[in-house]
Structure formats: C-alpha cells, structure tokens
Amino acid sequence: MRVVLAEDLFLLRDGLVRMLEAYDFEIAAAVESGPELTKALAELRPDVAVVDVRLPPSHTDEGLQCALRARRERPELPVLVLSQHVEQLYARELLADGTGGVGYLLKDRVFDAEQFIDAVRRVAAGGTAMDPQVIQQLLARRTVGDQPVGRLTPREREVLDLMAQGRSNTAIAAQLVVTERAIAKHTSNIFAKLGLEVSDDDNRRVLAVLAYLDRDAH
C-alpha cells in the first residue's frame, strides 16, 4: 500500500515513515510543505495520504487545503488528517463531500502504533477513522432542547460515538460487552431518531450521521 506523508516536523515525519514501513506500507513520498504535497499527490497517486493540517508556507491549514484540492480532482483519494488539537472546522471540511475514506486523528494517537496503523488501513479501505474527541465535540453541539441528538439515550449516544469512529456492529458489541443483536437495535433506533435511512454500508452510514450532526454548524 503506497502512502504519501506530509509532516513538517522532521523527527515526527521520520518516526511515522519508520512506523509505516515496519507495517509493510510503501512510502511513495514524505514531504514537509504544501507545494511538495500537491505535487506528490498529483504525480504519485498514492493509495492513501497522511497529512498534517498545518504545513509551510502558511502554517495555517495548508495541508488540509492541499488534500481537499486533491480530493476534488480524485474524489476517491483516502485522506487521514493529523492535527495537534480538535478543530471542528477542519473536521467539517474533510467530511463535507461524503466520498472516499476519511480520517481525523489527534497527533497524540500516533504514539499508539497499533491504533494509528489501524486508522491508516481503515481509511485506505474507504472507511472512517475519527478521533473520539472530535466526535464528542461534534455531538456536544447538538444536545440541547428538542434537537434529535438530545433525544438519544446515553447508550445510543455511546453507540453513535463508536459508529462515528468507524467501528462495525461486531466491534461495538465486543467493546460494550453486549450482543450484536442489541447493537443492531440501538443502531436502528439511532437512525430513526435522526431521521436517516438505515444502511448496511458502514462507511456511508457513519458519514451520513456525521454530516447530519454537523450540518447546522456552518
């Protein structure tokens, strides 16, 4: 699996390269700036891009904007964004088009090799890998009054949180130590309360939920 990696901090970039190579990923390019990232994505057409939000020359959202431009030209391009903090605007932009694999992780997560590698693989396969803190903040925006998320039970919110991270019903059931049948029932209730159609496609259902949760935040 070919990866284009963009990270301006040398030590972190080198560490990520070594980690990915240890798990049999091929590093097509490891770059440190927005222009280099744009060129690498266009010329190398990797299987997945792992991108720091903030890159030179602007040190604002250069990395994300490069990734979004690349996705407009190649909508199926899987992108895993790394960020130092939870920045909801960036999460919204990444999820906005609802196509291809997407992920948003805090940089703290990369120090857990198995968790990070699982996220890269999940995104490359067309799934989602959202940091729990990002999901919690998105959910928190929709919990007051008669808003749909506010009508979810605590258990349903817990299931929704895990769904949004990209977990399958099997994985959610294992983590919550309940049956898959119970999770299927919770999932059905969640979609009914949110006014969303039930789907067997894990990626599509997660993106739909996230888009719904976030649609009033613009």
Beta strands, then each sheet from edge to edge (+ up, - down):
strand 1: 2-6
strand 2: 26-31
strand 3: 48-52
strand 4: 79-83
strand 5: 102-106
strand 6: 128-130
sheet 1: 2+ 1+ 3+ 4+ 5+ 6+
end
